Amino acid sequence: MFSQIYKKRSNKSEGESPFWISFSDLMTALMTLFLIVMAVTLISIQKSIPESIAQEAARQEDIRIVMGLLKTESTPFSRVKVDEANFRLDLGDVVYFESNSSSIKPEVAAELRAYIPTLLNVKKSNKGKWIKRFIVEGFTDQDGSYTLNLALSTARSRSVICALVSPVPASPTLSNEQLLDIQRYFSLGGFSSYSIREDKKLSRRVEIRVEFRTIDELKKGQEKLLLNREFGVC
């Protein structure tokens, strides 16, 4: 009897064997295909990562050159401090504001109009393609409320732009192309009680932050801008 049971089980196993062999072959084939796909993907990633790293390294080197050029070209304007590491141009020694004021004196406006073409020329240089815009940032001291100083710091940024575009007798004026470049590349920013300095007078200042394009932004090209030759009245 036991031999009959063994024989039946043996026959059943033999009947099922081809199915399991086929399923095993299928799984082996799928695993092989998966490994091939993974290998191709890894090779592709390994090729793309070094390329992207090299592009970013080249971009950083170009930015370093641009900031060095800004510092060199700013040498005649000794009161402008160029922070190459943080991409900032400190105009604090040029423009100091009275407390609770955003007014710029005519002689200061004339000095600003003499200096700004330096930035525009660097922007038009070969490496200047990375410059996205110049952000004029106004600062305040710690006196007054947060919202009051926020409005005041923005007004100080705006007053710098107004000093560039508003004609002042017996002072340098910018060409029409330079005025359009100000529209293209200059924007405003304000900081309420930010980066306070020990001397309140030193806190009431203006800085220009240089913002650089990413690799993707450079590939897309210049954004479409609404340019108007009529600047209005400040």
Beta strands, then each sheet from edge to edge (+ up, - down):
strand 1: 81-83
strand 2: 88-90
strand 3: 131-138
strand 4: 186-190
strand 5: 206-212
sheet 1: 1+ 2- 5+ 3- 4-
end
